[in-house]
Amino acid sequence: MLFCAICEDEPYFAQELKAMAEGYLRERALEAEIEMFSSGEELLEAKRAPDIVLMDIRLPGKNGMETAERLRNAGYGSQVIFITSYKEYVFHAFDLDAVHYLMKPVKKEKLYLAMDKAVMRMGGGEKRILITKGDAAFPVRLRDILYCEVFDHQVFIHTRTESFQISGTLEAFEKRLDSRFFRCHRSYLVNMNAVREKREGQAVVAGGRKVLISRRKQQEFMARLLQACRKGED
């Protein structure tokens, strides 16, 4: 379960942010606990580090910038979204690797985009993508995706533990992935780090599942497999 913190000393804005954050979590079907704080000191004394922080910059005591810096220096991976009426802090915000810098009054659409980005960035630096289906959203680590296949204008994303089905093309989904994925067939994308062996025109991935390799991609597949093995030895 996610832990989201709202750090805002003005009750009206705090309640407005809470309502929007609750709406976001409900629409994305994400389980989370939301806790309110009125100062940076209160937030820093929380029982556990928040996953996502919606934080005003002008706060009593420690301001939002100082609070975010304390969180970062403590080694917490909190994803901070600054919310303020002042533009002059924007460059400092990104020096702190903030997810976003939103101006008051906050528009729901912009907050949702910022929170989508925060969810995708979580996971200790591991790259994730957000897979949406209807009103639900699922942050998925790229390393957990074994392979993807397309059938009848539907893309099926197979991970180590479950599968997802989304509308679209394999070409469009491929653009969201990184170089560990290889288009081994017109209907398949495979995570080269998940390949356990190659045999008879097929790649066998973790769990024993088989992925087709087209004849014209055989040579390139072997080159990519060798490259993946060498990286694994580094």
Backbone bond lengths (Angstrom), bond angles and torsions (degrees), N, CA, C in turn:
res aa  C-N    CA-C-N  psi(-1)  N-CA   C-N-CA  omega(-1)  CA-C   N-CA-C  phi
1 M - - - 1.462 - - 1.524 109.82 -
2 L 1.339 116.20 136.15 1.455 121.00 178.76 1.523 110.55 -75.05
3 F 1.330 114.75 150.29 1.460 120.72 173.10 1.520 107.08 -116.49
4 C 1.342 116.01 111.77 1.463 121.54 -179.17 1.525 109.22 -107.66
5 A 1.322 116.06 133.20 1.461 121.28 179.08 1.520 109.43 -113.88
6 I 1.321 115.91 137.96 1.461 121.86 172.26 1.518 106.67 -114.68
7 C 1.325 115.99 118.00 1.464 121.61 -177.28 1.525 107.78 -114.74
8 E 1.326 116.22 97.57 1.468 122.87 -173.44 1.525 108.11 -151.71
9 D 1.339 116.16 127.27 1.473 119.27 -175.48 1.523 113.43 -89.89
10 E 1.316 118.47 -6.98 1.458 120.80 177.19 1.531 108.77 -98.33
11 P 1.334 117.93 112.76 1.468 121.19 -173.30 1.522 114.29 -54.28
12 Y 1.334 117.52 -38.90 1.467 119.40 -178.30 1.517 110.85 -62.42
13 F 1.349 117.01 -49.68 1.462 120.71 179.99 1.525 110.95 -65.97
14 A 1.331 116.75 -36.22 1.466 120.14 179.86 1.528 110.64 -61.54
15 Q 1.334 116.73 -45.58 1.465 120.19 179.76 1.529 111.34 -67.81
16 E 1.317 116.39 -36.09 1.471 120.62 178.07 1.531 110.34 -63.84
17 L 1.329 116.50 -44.62 1.467 120.65 177.87 1.522 111.21 -63.88
18 K 1.326 115.93 -40.75 1.462 119.57 179.90 1.522 110.88 -61.92
19 A 1.328 116.41 -43.41 1.466 120.33 179.97 1.525 110.92 -62.47
20 M 1.338 116.80 -41.97 1.470 119.69 179.73 1.522 111.29 -68.91
21 A 1.338 116.37 -40.18 1.469 119.70 179.03 1.523 110.72 -64.41
22 E 1.325 116.66 -40.71 1.469 120.12 177.38 1.527 110.68 -63.39
23 G 1.335 116.32 -39.55 1.458 120.03 177.13 1.515 111.80 -63.33
24 Y 1.337 116.29 -41.75 1.466 120.35 177.95 1.527 110.83 -61.00
25 L 1.317 116.85 -49.53 1.470 120.98 -177.59 1.527 111.09 -62.80
26 R 1.331 116.07 -36.80 1.460 120.24 178.72 1.532 110.70 -67.37
27 E 1.327 116.51 -44.74 1.466 120.35 -178.98 1.521 112.39 -67.69
28 R 1.332 116.86 -32.64 1.463 120.55 -179.47 1.537 112.21 -90.72
29 A 1.327 116.01 0.69 1.471 121.68 179.97 1.527 111.64 55.09
30 L 1.345 116.14 43.21 1.460 122.18 178.60 1.523 109.45 -106.26
31 E 1.315 116.25 133.42 1.463 120.60 177.08 1.525 109.06 -84.78
32 A 1.319 116.38 130.17 1.463 119.25 -178.24 1.516 110.57 -156.59
33 E 1.310 114.25 155.06 1.464 122.71 171.63 1.522 106.87 -107.77
34 I 1.326 116.61 132.06 1.462 121.32 177.99 1.524 108.52 -111.91
35 E 1.329 115.71 130.55 1.468 120.18 177.88 1.520 108.88 -127.22
36 M 1.329 115.83 142.27 1.463 122.05 -176.75 1.529 110.40 -101.30
37 F 1.339 115.21 139.47 1.462 121.69 176.12 1.522 107.74 -134.12
38 S 1.339 116.73 144.90 1.463 120.01 -178.90 1.525 112.72 -106.06
39 S 1.335 117.23 -0.40 1.467 120.35 178.03 1.522 109.89 -153.44
40 G 1.328 114.96 161.80 1.451 119.91 177.43 1.514 112.23 -64.61
41 E 1.338 115.74 -36.53 1.464 119.83 179.66 1.530 111.46 -61.74
42 E 1.323 116.03 -42.52 1.470 119.93 177.87 1.526 111.01 -60.69
43 L 1.319 115.55 -43.01 1.464 119.58 -179.56 1.525 111.23 -63.58
44 L 1.328 116.61 -42.63 1.464 120.38 -178.39 1.526 112.22 -67.76
45 E 1.325 117.00 -19.48 1.462 121.13 178.33 1.528 112.75 -94.30
46 A 1.329 116.66 4.95 1.468 120.14 179.84 1.525 110.10 -60.47
47 K 1.339 116.13 153.01 1.463 121.12 -175.71 1.521 112.81 -65.96
48 R 1.328 116.78 -28.26 1.465 119.32 175.98 1.512 109.39 -143.66
49 A 1.321 115.67 158.03 1.458 120.39 -177.90 1.523 109.96 -71.14
50 P 1.327 117.82 134.45 1.461 119.79 178.88 1.526 111.46 -72.46
51 D 1.331 115.46 148.41 1.465 120.16 174.53 1.523 110.40 -77.20
52 I 1.330 116.17 -42.45 1.465 122.35 -179.86 1.520 108.21 -129.77
53 V 1.338 116.44 135.06 1.464 121.36 178.54 1.522 109.35 -123.43
54 L 1.330 116.36 124.45 1.465 122.02 169.51 1.520 105.49 -100.65
55 M 1.337 117.03 111.98 1.465 119.12 -167.09 1.524 113.00 -134.38
56 D 1.333 113.96 129.53 1.456 120.58 171.03 1.530 108.56 -70.32
57 I 1.317 116.93 156.10 1.465 119.96 178.63 1.522 110.83 -90.98
58 R 1.330 117.23 -44.49 1.468 120.84 178.65 1.525 109.05 -82.80
59 L 1.322 115.73 100.69 1.458 122.46 -179.43 1.524 109.61 -127.51
60 P 1.333 118.70 154.19 1.473 119.42 173.79 1.524 110.04 -66.68
61 G 1.327 116.22 144.45 1.467 119.26 -177.48 1.517 110.10 73.25
62 K 1.309 116.81 -129.89 1.470 120.42 178.45 1.524 109.29 -66.89
63 N 1.345 116.47 130.45 1.456 117.67 177.59 1.529 110.50 -79.06
64 G 1.320 115.83 175.48 1.458 120.26 -176.09 1.517 113.50 -61.02
65 M 1.343 116.56 -36.36 1.464 120.32 179.52 1.532 110.79 -64.54
66 E 1.329 115.83 -46.49 1.470 119.74 179.70 1.524 111.05 -63.52
67 T 1.325 115.58 -39.29 1.467 119.77 179.79 1.523 110.97 -64.84
68 A 1.332 116.38 -44.45 1.470 120.45 179.00 1.523 110.79 -62.66
69 E 1.339 116.11 -38.45 1.465 119.62 179.23 1.528 110.88 -66.05
70 R 1.336 116.61 -38.67 1.468 120.33 177.03 1.533 110.47 -63.33
71 L 1.315 116.83 -42.19 1.469 120.46 178.16 1.522 110.57 -61.04
72 R 1.330 115.94 -44.12 1.466 119.94 -178.64 1.523 110.95 -66.51
73 N 1.345 116.89 -44.57 1.464 120.36 -178.52 1.527 112.47 -66.10
74 A 1.331 115.96 -24.68 1.466 120.22 177.70 1.526 111.73 -80.00
75 G 1.328 115.97 -4.02 1.458 120.02 177.50 1.513 114.62 86.31
76 Y 1.345 117.12 10.21 1.457 119.48 178.91 1.527 109.86 -77.24
77 G 1.310 115.91 145.11 1.468 120.33 179.48 1.513 112.57 -94.21
78 S 1.324 117.37 28.72 1.468 121.06 -177.35 1.524 111.23 -60.53
79 Q 1.326 115.86 133.91 1.456 121.96 177.57 1.528 107.85 -93.84
80 V 1.342 115.80 112.60 1.463 120.95 -171.78 1.524 110.72 -100.86
81 I 1.329 115.04 129.11 1.465 122.31 172.60 1.523 106.36 -114.88
82 F 1.335 116.51 114.29 1.457 120.31 179.98 1.527 109.89 -83.29
83 I 1.320 115.03 140.14 1.459 121.68 179.80 1.520 107.19 -133.26
84 T 1.335 116.84 119.59 1.457 119.30 -170.68 1.525 111.55 -156.26
85 S 1.315 114.93 170.20 1.466 121.40 174.48 1.522 111.26 -102.47
86 Y 1.338 117.31 2.85 1.459 121.42 -172.48 1.526 111.01 -118.15
87 K 1.330 116.40 126.88 1.462 121.43 -177.54 1.524 113.22 -82.88
88 E 1.329 117.70 -20.02 1.459 119.91 -169.59 1.525 114.67 -67.98
89 Y 1.332 117.56 -11.66 1.461 119.71 -178.20 1.524 113.75 -95.09
90 V 1.321 116.83 1.82 1.465 119.24 -169.55 1.526 112.72 -59.43
91 F 1.346 117.97 -42.48 1.466 119.55 -176.93 1.533 111.28 -69.18
92 H 1.324 116.32 -38.35 1.464 119.73 176.82 1.528 110.33 -63.82
93 A 1.327 116.27 -36.32 1.468 120.47 179.82 1.518 111.04 -59.31
94 F 1.313 116.66 -43.01 1.458 118.82 -178.01 1.525 111.96 -79.23
95 D 1.339 117.53 -20.32 1.467 119.89 169.49 1.524 110.20 -63.30
96 L 1.325 116.03 -28.56 1.465 121.30 179.04 1.526 111.65 -89.27
97 D 1.327 116.34 8.30 1.471 121.84 179.56 1.522 111.69 60.98
98 A 1.334 115.93 39.14 1.459 120.09 176.86 1.523 110.00 -66.08
99 V 1.318 115.52 149.46 1.464 120.56 178.31 1.517 110.32 -67.63
100 H 1.334 115.73 -44.66 1.463 119.91 -177.66 1.520 109.62 -159.82
101 Y 1.335 115.05 167.21 1.453 123.54 -179.15 1.522 105.75 -133.94
102 L 1.330 116.94 103.75 1.457 121.53 -174.49 1.521 110.55 -107.29
103 M 1.326 115.15 139.17 1.457 120.84 179.17 1.524 110.36 -92.58
104 K 1.332 115.55 141.93 1.460 121.08 173.43 1.530 109.54 -76.34
105 P 1.316 118.99 146.91 1.465 127.75 -7.61 1.530 110.37 -71.02
106 V 1.307 116.55 139.71 1.466 121.75 -174.72 1.524 110.33 -80.80
107 K 1.333 115.03 130.18 1.463 119.85 175.16 1.527 109.39 -87.23
108 K 1.319 114.93 139.70 1.462 120.61 -176.85 1.522 111.80 -56.01
109 E 1.345 117.09 -43.42 1.461 120.54 -176.66 1.527 111.27 -61.47
110 K 1.342 116.51 -39.50 1.463 119.85 -179.47 1.527 111.34 -71.01
111 L 1.314 116.58 -37.72 1.463 119.28 177.76 1.522 110.39 -65.50
112 Y 1.323 117.39 -40.78 1.467 121.02 179.11 1.524 110.95 -61.76
113 L 1.341 116.78 -42.76 1.466 120.12 178.27 1.528 110.69 -62.90
114 A 1.332 116.22 -42.06 1.466 120.12 179.53 1.527 110.97 -64.74
115 M 1.321 117.23 -40.46 1.464 119.96 179.90 1.529 111.58 -71.56
116 D 1.337 117.19 -34.00 1.466 119.73 172.35 1.524 110.29 -57.50
117 K 1.335 115.37 -45.09 1.465 120.24 -179.21 1.527 110.63 -64.73
118 A 1.331 116.50 -40.38 1.466 120.45 179.06 1.522 110.93 -62.27
119 V 1.324 117.12 -43.97 1.467 121.24 179.61 1.521 110.49 -61.52
120 M 1.341 116.63 -41.68 1.467 120.40 -178.94 1.523 112.12 -68.33
121 R 1.341 116.43 -29.50 1.464 119.03 -178.11 1.526 113.38 -80.97
122 M 1.288 117.13 -13.53 1.467 119.19 -177.81 1.521 111.33 -71.05
123 G 1.319 114.91 154.80 1.462 119.19 176.70 1.501 113.38 115.90
124 G 1.337 117.75 29.35 1.463 121.08 173.07 1.506 114.16 63.29
125 G 1.328 117.05 35.69 1.453 119.73 177.80 1.513 113.71 91.11
126 E 1.336 117.38 -8.41 1.452 119.24 178.02 1.517 109.44 -72.90
127 K 1.313 115.95 134.19 1.455 119.37 -178.37 1.518 110.26 -72.67
128 R 1.330 114.98 134.77 1.452 121.55 178.29 1.519 109.47 -129.58
129 I 1.315 115.01 158.46 1.449 120.21 169.96 1.518 107.27 -124.28
130 L 1.319 114.96 155.55 1.452 120.11 178.69 1.523 108.00 -102.32
131 I 1.313 115.93 116.30 1.460 121.19 178.61 1.522 107.55 -98.04
132 T 1.331 116.43 118.87 1.456 120.87 -178.59 1.518 110.43 -107.69
133 K 1.309 115.09 141.22 1.464 121.58 176.24 1.517 107.68 -145.64
134 G 1.329 115.91 111.40 1.451 119.27 -175.08 1.513 109.73 63.61
135 D 1.313 116.40 -127.62 1.463 121.22 179.80 1.524 113.06 -92.77
136 A 1.324 116.99 0.21 1.466 120.66 -177.54 1.524 111.16 -100.11
137 A 1.327 116.16 151.88 1.465 121.66 177.44 1.520 108.75 -137.33
138 F 1.335 115.26 141.73 1.458 120.94 -175.55 1.525 109.43 -131.64
139 P 1.347 119.21 111.75 1.463 119.96 173.54 1.528 109.36 -74.55
140 V 1.328 116.22 123.88 1.467 121.16 -175.46 1.522 109.19 -124.68
141 R 1.331 116.64 129.55 1.462 120.72 176.34 1.526 109.42 -71.93
142 L 1.335 116.24 137.21 1.464 119.63 -179.90 1.520 111.54 -60.70
143 R 1.308 116.96 -36.22 1.466 119.02 -177.74 1.526 111.96 -65.22
144 D 1.347 116.83 -20.77 1.461 120.29 -179.41 1.525 113.08 -85.33
145 I 1.334 117.11 -11.49 1.465 119.87 178.24 1.527 108.49 -81.83
146 L 1.323 117.17 121.38 1.463 121.84 179.59 1.521 111.18 -84.76
147 Y 1.313 116.08 -50.33 1.463 120.40 178.51 1.520 109.33 -162.15
148 C 1.323 115.67 165.58 1.458 122.71 177.82 1.522 107.96 -130.23
149 E 1.295 116.16 146.75 1.462 120.41 176.75 1.516 109.59 -139.75
150 V 1.327 115.63 155.65 1.459 120.39 179.46 1.521 109.25 -119.03
151 F 1.335 114.87 139.98 1.460 120.83 176.59 1.522 108.42 -153.62
152 D 1.329 115.76 124.39 1.467 121.62 175.86 1.531 111.84 54.34
153 H 1.341 115.52 48.59 1.467 123.05 177.04 1.534 113.38 63.84
154 Q 1.316 116.23 21.26 1.461 121.56 175.23 1.522 108.94 -122.20
155 V 1.339 116.28 134.74 1.461 121.15 176.93 1.527 107.99 -100.15
156 F 1.320 115.31 128.00 1.463 121.88 178.58 1.529 108.06 -107.36
157 I 1.330 115.93 120.65 1.462 122.43 -177.15 1.523 107.33 -106.54
158 H 1.318 115.84 114.12 1.464 120.81 -175.76 1.526 109.93 -103.20
159 T 1.324 116.82 119.28 1.462 121.94 178.16 1.528 109.15 -106.11
160 R 1.307 115.97 -176.89 1.464 120.63 -179.37 1.532 112.28 -66.26
161 T 1.333 116.12 -24.92 1.469 118.78 -174.11 1.523 114.90 -120.38
162 E 1.330 118.07 -21.63 1.458 120.09 -176.64 1.522 110.21 -158.39
163 S 1.331 115.54 173.42 1.461 121.24 179.43 1.523 109.25 -126.52
164 F 1.336 115.06 150.13 1.457 121.85 178.70 1.524 108.79 -124.92
165 Q 1.301 116.43 147.89 1.459 122.20 177.81 1.516 108.71 -123.39
166 I 1.340 116.79 124.96 1.455 120.97 178.58 1.523 109.52 -132.29
167 S 1.310 116.78 156.64 1.461 121.10 176.06 1.520 109.25 -81.51
168 G 1.335 116.76 148.02 1.454 120.41 177.43 1.509 112.45 136.57
169 T 1.326 114.98 -166.43 1.459 121.10 -179.12 1.516 110.02 -112.64
170 L 1.314 115.02 156.77 1.458 119.97 176.93 1.523 110.02 -66.65
171 E 1.342 116.55 -33.97 1.471 120.74 178.85 1.528 110.80 -60.48
172 A 1.328 116.33 -45.16 1.467 120.11 -179.21 1.523 111.05 -66.10
173 F 1.324 117.16 -41.13 1.465 119.83 -179.35 1.525 110.90 -68.83
174 E 1.323 117.11 -35.08 1.464 121.26 -179.32 1.523 111.36 -58.82
175 K 1.330 117.50 -33.02 1.459 121.65 -178.97 1.528 112.13 -65.91
176 R 1.308 117.45 -17.94 1.462 121.39 179.72 1.528 112.47 -88.62
177 L 1.321 116.45 -7.23 1.460 121.33 -176.14 1.520 110.88 -99.26
178 D 1.328 116.94 177.69 1.460 119.95 179.27 1.523 110.72 -114.77
179 S 1.339 115.74 -168.71 1.467 120.79 -169.61 1.522 114.04 -71.18
180 R 1.313 119.12 -8.69 1.470 119.55 178.18 1.537 111.37 -73.20
181 F 1.337 116.77 -13.89 1.464 120.89 -178.56 1.528 110.73 -98.25
182 F 1.322 115.60 139.08 1.467 122.33 -175.90 1.526 109.18 -128.65
183 R 1.326 115.16 133.38 1.472 120.70 177.42 1.529 107.51 -82.84
184 C 1.318 116.45 91.77 1.462 121.72 -173.92 1.524 112.89 -87.12
185 H 1.310 116.72 -9.37 1.463 122.14 -177.15 1.525 106.40 -162.12
186 R 1.308 117.28 155.84 1.467 118.18 -178.63 1.531 112.28 -61.73
187 S 1.323 116.44 -21.26 1.468 120.57 -178.96 1.523 113.99 -106.15
188 Y 1.345 117.38 0.44 1.469 119.23 -173.53 1.527 112.72 -137.61
189 L 1.330 114.38 143.42 1.463 124.19 166.56 1.519 106.60 -120.95
190 V 1.321 117.70 136.49 1.461 119.16 -178.59 1.526 110.17 -126.80
191 N 1.315 115.92 142.23 1.461 122.75 173.19 1.524 107.06 -80.13
192 M 1.326 117.32 109.45 1.464 120.71 -174.97 1.529 111.85 -63.00
193 N 1.329 117.25 -25.93 1.466 119.69 178.07 1.530 112.50 -73.34
194 A 1.342 116.05 -13.77 1.466 120.26 -179.71 1.524 112.53 -97.57
195 V 1.342 117.28 -4.57 1.472 120.65 -177.21 1.527 109.79 -73.84
196 R 1.318 115.80 128.95 1.463 121.30 179.40 1.527 112.25 -101.00
197 E 1.334 117.05 -30.21 1.467 120.47 176.03 1.525 109.56 -165.92
198 K 1.323 114.62 164.64 1.464 121.41 175.10 1.520 107.57 -122.80
199 R 1.335 115.23 132.94 1.456 118.34 177.42 1.527 110.41 -156.61
200 E 1.325 115.76 137.32 1.460 123.36 173.52 1.531 113.06 47.79
201 G 1.334 115.38 50.54 1.462 119.57 176.49 1.510 114.76 71.51
202 Q 1.317 116.08 20.21 1.457 120.21 179.51 1.525 110.86 -135.42
203 A 1.322 114.63 149.45 1.464 120.87 170.99 1.518 107.50 -102.32
204 V 1.310 116.32 132.97 1.464 121.09 176.78 1.525 107.37 -102.75
205 V 1.330 116.06 119.73 1.461 120.40 -178.02 1.522 109.76 -101.52
206 A 1.314 115.75 176.22 1.466 121.03 179.69 1.522 110.34 -51.85
207 G 1.316 115.58 136.59 1.455 120.21 -177.88 1.511 113.55 90.07
208 G 1.351 116.83 -1.93 1.457 120.82 176.32 1.510 115.55 83.52
209 R 1.325 117.84 5.26 1.463 119.41 179.39 1.521 110.53 -75.53
210 K 1.330 115.92 147.25 1.467 121.52 -173.07 1.522 111.26 -111.62
211 V 1.342 114.44 141.14 1.459 122.53 -178.88 1.523 108.12 -125.66
212 L 1.315 117.19 132.11 1.463 120.92 -179.11 1.524 111.58 -70.84
213 I 1.344 115.29 143.60 1.469 122.20 173.17 1.525 106.71 -120.03
214 S 1.315 116.94 123.73 1.466 119.05 -179.57 1.527 110.00 -69.53
215 R 1.325 116.06 156.06 1.468 120.72 -176.78 1.528 111.12 -59.68
216 R 1.317 117.06 -40.81 1.474 119.36 -176.87 1.531 112.57 -74.60
217 K 1.325 117.58 -12.15 1.471 120.26 179.63 1.527 113.04 -101.74
218 Q 1.345 116.95 1.53 1.468 120.20 -175.47 1.530 112.36 -59.41
219 Q 1.319 116.33 -48.33 1.467 120.01 -175.93 1.526 111.09 -65.69
220 E 1.329 115.85 -45.11 1.460 119.27 179.94 1.531 110.86 -65.38
221 F 1.325 116.11 -36.11 1.465 119.82 177.47 1.524 110.70 -59.62
222 M 1.335 117.09 -45.44 1.459 120.28 -178.97 1.524 111.24 -63.70
223 A 1.341 116.05 -38.02 1.465 119.70 177.99 1.526 110.68 -64.70
224 R 1.326 116.13 -41.95 1.460 120.13 179.17 1.530 111.50 -68.53
225 L 1.322 116.68 -35.14 1.465 120.28 178.46 1.528 110.59 -66.22
226 L 1.326 116.28 -41.35 1.462 120.79 177.34 1.526 110.38 -63.03
227 Q 1.325 115.95 -41.62 1.460 120.89 178.50 1.530 110.77 -62.32
228 A 1.329 117.02 -42.59 1.465 121.00 179.47 1.522 111.12 -64.23
229 C 1.330 116.67 -38.62 1.471 120.86 178.74 1.522 111.06 -65.35
230 R 1.330 116.49 -41.14 1.466 120.17 179.50 1.518 111.29 -64.60
231 K 1.332 116.64 -39.99 1.466 119.85 178.12 1.517 110.75 -63.40
232 G 1.325 115.98 -35.86 1.457 120.34 179.83 1.509 113.11 -67.17
233 E 1.342 116.75 -20.89 1.463 120.93 179.85 1.514 112.31 -86.83
234 D 1.357 116.91 -15.40 1.470 120.54 -176.91 1.524 111.43 -68.50
